[in-house]
Amino acid sequence: MNTRLAILSTLLRYPDEALRSDLPDVLSSIATAGFADRDRRALERLARRLAAGDPLDRQEDFVRLFDRGRSTSLHLFEHVHGDTRNRGPAMVELVAIYDANGFAMSGNELPDYLPLVLEFCAVAPAETAANLLSQAGPLLQQIHAKLLSRGLPSSRGYAAVLAAVLSEVRLAPTTLPTDAQDQADEDDLAAIDAAYEDQPVVFGPESDPDQQGARAKVAAMIQRLRSVRQAAAKH
């Protein structure tokens, strides 16, 4: 198994509770998987970010980046065929590659979904995986550039996954984050960690919640849930 590709596939999964529970193991694996230093540091930041803070914020980041518009879609054939009939035969060809290598698709994802492609490449013969990823290389460079152009810590984190995939087939991203952006991402993570440190337990009258503040937090949570649900309904 190519452990690096397995890690990259995992990091591109929807950040639900199942992924969150896997992140401690993923984070420890990143350190020993053999990534280039820059890739390793960026992937560790992404794993830490996915594990930190409000899970709904992480899920909203994912939906905003990947499920709203085609330019950063994780369904590779959308970048080539869009929704035309040509996408169907391409899907059939990809499924045939999976079948020929004894790879059984699980879940309801389409075969061109990048996390699934990487999951296959992690267990496929090295030559087959390299050939498939090399063919996808220009698309991965395109998605990487679009993610970086969003200018967000979360988008740079996911762009790091694409950069690491490209490294597997000796291709380079067209652009890279600057050192200043890397440091800004570290500072942002530190702020998230500080905001979510455990608060001391207080007993007595002062433990009564601020009702207005509580209502505001509930309203914000409901709005995040609604936006995720509405985005999911569109797909």
Secondary structure, 3 states (H helix, E strand, C coil): CCHHHHHHHHHCCCCCHHHHHHHHHHHHHHHHCCCCHHHHHHHHHHHHHHHCCCHHHHHHHHHHHHCCCCCCCCEHHHHCCCCCCCHHHHHHHHHHHHHHCCCCCCCCCCCCEHHHHHHHHHHCCHHHHHHHHHHHHHHHHHHHHHHHHCCCHHHHHHHHHHHHHHHHCCCCCCCCCCHHHHHHHHHHHHHHHHHCCCCCCCCCHHHCCCHHHHHHHHHHHHHHHHHHHHHHHCC
